[in-house]
């Protein structure tokens, strides 16, 4: 099944009454906040989820019942596949990694349930690469209160990394920084632009909006309309129509891939509007192109922090393709599996630096000491510290050309920690 058909299957399933994004509240826990990360480390240095031969990790991911299930290969083939590859090549400090993947249907109430299971029944050592802003918001405080390392969250919401929480690390470039990068590009490329912002109505869209505003500050660019949509909406025709009616001459979309693709498709096919479109890096995926159509997507600009799957001459990508073929459970190599491997490589680096005497505290200390580390599928080095838990703060501009996200210009960013 292709990425696009997975999205369409999910849409059909949803029409049959499958669960949608819930508005579930965060877990209620009877523990005081601010407990030290190492509080569940046991006397003698042992930790939950760690034995002489194994490290048990967990994650929450949409595997079914929602559009976002198309992201599943990030976890099932990218992260798990890379961990299995590492295991077959000696593991980490003499231990093998076992990753438990729980299906949360991209519903916060389900996320709360499955993460509680991972922590209280499966006794995971850490959670890694949990996907989604709304979903992870339902469990981030629980994990913090329980002292469970919350590693490389697959959301760019700034609230996960600002202010710094000792036990939590971001994964995606944060949407605020990314918005500044995209705003800087727009101000340079279209110095008198009239912007239309099409934004998901949550922290994702809100952070992107603030970043765009910072990036265009002091320029001649103005925002003429802001169109918010709910994450359950798939047809944004009316939003695009209002953007055109407002006189916009550049459109910026902070959307998931199906909505972003719909924006482009409506502009090109319904309105015959050849407006420049700039999209969040969340949309710089094969799914976006499949849904929008190659011709419609041509010229769309975005940003990436990882290499692209079709860069087959790159040694890291060539090795990734072979890894996914062997360990990916039948999933095809894609930009999604590349992202999953990037998160897994960061986790392996932190575990390696933590050493054989592994505790939750030693993992956090090791992660904070990562400096000038470039994973095999990443474009830029990672630098972390006690005051900076954002691994990717530099991104590369890409433009859609003949169905491929093609790099242009120089990497740009706002790196907080210097090696």
N, C-alpha and C positions, 0 to 999 in steps of 0.2 A: 504493500500500500504506500502511495506517495504521501508526502507531507500535506499536499493540498487535499487529497482524498480523505486523509485523516480528519482535517478540519471539517470537510463537508459531511463526513459520517457523524462527527460529533454534533453538527448542527441538526442533522436528521434525528439523532438520538434525543437531543434536547427537545425537539418538537414532540417526541413521544412521552414527554414528562420526566425526563432524566433530571437529576439535580442540577441547579444553577448555582452561581456564586452566592453563598450565604452571607448574612450580615452578622454572623455569630460573634459574640463578645469574646474577649480574651479569657483564658482560663483563670478561674478563681483559685488561688492557692493560699493556704493558711500559713505562709512563711513570710518573714520580713524581707524586704528588698535589700539589695546591697550586700548579700552574703558573699564572702570571698569565693573566687572560682574554685579553689581547691577544697571546698568544704566536704565534698563527698569522697576525697581521697582517703584511703584507709590507713590505719597505723601500719608502719613498716613500709609505706610508700606505694602500696597497691591501689588501683583505681577500679571502679566498675568498668566492665567491658574489656579488661586487659588480663590476659593469662600469659604464661610463659611462651605460648606459641601463637597467640591470636590477639587482634585488636578488633573490637566490634564497633562499627560506626552505623549511624542511621540517617535517613533523610525522608522528607515528605515531598511528594511529587504528584501531579495529576497524571494518572495512567488511564483513566476512563471517565465517561459521563460529562465531559466538558471539552470545549474547543481547545483549551490549553493542553489536552492530552497529547497533542502533536509535539509538545516539548519533551515527551517522555524519553526519547533517545539520549537526551543530555545525561540522564541518570542511568538508564538501563544499559546503554552502549558506551557512552563517553566516560562517566565516572566509574561505574562498575567494571566496564571493560578494561580501563586502565589499571584499576586496583588488581584485577585478576592477572593482567600482564605482569605487574610488579611482583605478585605472589609467585608466579612461575619463574621469576628471575631472582629469587632469594628473599623476597619480602622486604620488610623494613626492620633493621636491627634484630634480625632473627625471628620476627613475627609476621604472620600473614594477616591481611586485612579482609574482614567480612563486612560487606555493606548490606544493610537491611533497607529496602525501599518500600515505603508505605504509600498507598494510593489515597490522596486526600480530595480527589475530584475537584480540585481548585476551589474548595468551599472552606472558609475559615473554621466553621464548626467541626468539620471532619478533620481538619488539620489539628485542632486542639485534641481531638480524640486519639488520632494515630500517634501524635508526638508524646502524649502521656503514656501510651502503650510502649513506645520505644524506650522511654526513660524508666518507667516503673516496672515493666514486665521483662523487656528485653535487656535492660541494664546497659544501654549503649555507653561507650566511652565519650562520644561526642556526636553532634549532629553536623552534617556537612552538606552544603549546597541546597538547602531548602528553597523551593521556588515560590516566588510571588510576594508582592507587597502586602496585600490584604491578608493572605493566608499566613505569612510568617508573622505578621503583626499579632495574630491570635495566639502565638506561642513564644514570642521573644522574651516577654517578661517571665513566663514560667521557666524557660531554660536559664535565664539569668538568676532567678531566685533559687533554682536547684543546683546552680554551679556547673551546669553542663556546657562545655565549650560549644559555641554556636559559630561554626566556621564557614566563612566564604558564602554568605547568603546570596542567593541568586535573585537579588533585587537591588536596584540602585537608589532606593528611597534613602534620603539623607538621614532620616531619623534612626536608622540602624547603625550609623557610624558617627553621628554628631548629636550629642556629645559622645565621647568614647566610652564604651562599656568594656570592662576588662575582658570579659569572656566572649565578646562578639566581634566578628570580623566581616566586612563586606566582601562581596564577590564581584558583581558587575560594577563598572564605573558608575559613580553616583549621578543621578539624573540632574542634580544642580550643576555639577561640574560639566557634565556633557552639554547641558543647555547653554552654559557660558561659551563652550567651544563652538557650538552651532551658531549662537548669536554673533560671535566674533566673525565667523565665516560670512554670515549674511550681511553684516555691516560693511565688510570689505568688498564683497561681491556685488551687493545691491545697496549702495550707500543711501539711496532715497526710497527704499522699499516701503510699501504698505503691507504689513503682515496680517495674515489671518492665522490664528492659533486654534487648532483642533485638538482638544485635550481630554484624556480620560479623567473622569471626575473623582479623583482620589489623590493620594500622595504622589503617585507616579506623574500624573499630569501637572499637579501643583508645583512639584520640584522643577519639572521641565520648564514651566512657565517662568518661574523665578530666575532660572538660569538664563533663559533667552533674554529676559529683561536686563540682567546684568551684562550679558554679552553685547547688547546693542546700546547700552548706556553711553551717552555723549555723541552718538552718531545721528545721522539724519533719518534713521529708520523709525517708523511709527507702527504701533499695533492698532489696527482699525477695527478688529472684531476678535472676540474670544468665543469659541463654540465648545461647550462641554458636553460630553456624552457619557452614558453609563456603560460599564464594562460588559453588560449583557446585550447591548445593542450591536447589531451587525450591519445595518443599513444606515449609512450616514449621508444619504442623498440630500436631505434638507439642510444639514450642517454645511455641506459644500456649496449648496445653492446660496445660502445666506452669506457665506464668505465671498462669493463672487459679487453678490449684490452690494456688499459693503465697499467694493472697490479695491479689494486686495489684489496685489500683483505678485506676492510670494505666499505660499502656504507652508506652514510648519505643523507636522503631525506628531503628537506624543500619544501613540496608540499601540496596541498589540498588532501583530502582523495582519490578521484578517480585516480589522478596521482600517489600518493604514492602506492596505491594498484596495479596499473599497473606496477610500478617498480618491486615490489615483484613478481608479477605473471609472468612477462617476465623473470626475473632472474631464477625463479624456473622451469617454464614450457617450455619456449622457449630455454633458454641457459643451462638448467640443472646445474645452478650455485648456490651452497649452501653457498653463501657469507653472513656473518653477516650484518644485515640491522638495522640502527638506524634512527628513524623518529621523526620529530617535534611532540610536543604534540597536534597540530592541527589534526594530523592523528590518535590520540588515541581515536577512535570512533568505534561504531558498524558498521558504513558505510564502513570503511576501511576493516574490517574483512569480511563483506558480499561480497565486490567486489574482494578482493584478494583471498578469500577462506581460510577456517580455516587451512588446511594443509600447504598452501603456507605461511601464516602469522605466523605460529608457530615459536617462538623464536625472533620475531621482538621486539626491545627495544624502549621505548619512555618514556615520563614523563607526569604526570597529577597533577592538583592542587585541584581536587575534588574527592569525593568518586565515586565509580562505581555502576551502576544501579543494578548489580547482587549481591551486598553486602546487601542482604535483611535482614540479622540479625542486621544490623546497624539501630538504631532508626531513624536517619535522613533520610536514604534511604527508610525505611518502610513508614514513614510519607509522603515522596515525592511521592511514588507510589500511595498512597491513594489520595493525593492532585491532581495528574494528572488524575486519574480515574474520579474524581468528577468535576474538573475545566479545564481539558485539551482539551475540545472540541473533544474528540474521539481519539486524538493522543496517541500512546502507550508511557509509560514511557521509557526513554532511557538516555544515557549519554548526549545527546543534551538537553533534558529537565532539567537534573540536572544542566548543565551550565547556562541555562536560569534562573533557580531559584536562583542560586548563585548571579547573577547580580541583580535580583529583591530584594533579601535579603539585599544586600549592600545598595540599594536605600532606602529601608524601614528603615534601620538603620540610614542613613543620615537624612531622613525626620523626624524620631522620635527625633533624637538629636537636630534638628533645632527648635523643639517646635511648639507651637500653632501659634505664631506670625511669620508665614512663609514668607520669602522673598528669592529671588535668592541669595542674599548675605548671609543670615543666613544658607541656604543650603550648600553653599561652605564652610563656616566656620565650620559647623557641620561635613561635610565630612572630612575636614582636621584634625579634632579632633578624628576621629575613631582610637581606640587603643585596641589591643589585642582582636579584635572581630573575632570569628570563626563562620561562618554561619553553619546552620545545615547540609549542604551537602558538606562542605569544609573540607580539610585535615589540613590546617594550618591557624593560625590567621592572620588577616589583621591589618596593622599599617600604618597610613597615617599621613602626616604633611604638613606644608606650603611649604616644599622643596621636598616632595616625594608624587607623585600622582599615584604610582604604587601599587595596592593592593596585588598582588601576586608575590612575589619574591623568594618563596621557593616551590620546587616541589618534587614529589615522583617518583622514577623510577618504571616503570612497564614493564613486559615482556608478550608477547602474549603466553598463554598456554591454549590449548584446547578451543579456541574461546573466551577467556576472558583475559582482561588486568589485570595481577596479580602483585601486589606490591612486590618489593624486595629491600633490602638495607634500608638505612636511608634517610629521606628527606635531600635535599641539596639545598643551595641557597645563595643569596647575599643580605640579608635583609638590606635595607638602614635606616629604622626607627626602633628603639628599643622601646618597650612599657615602 
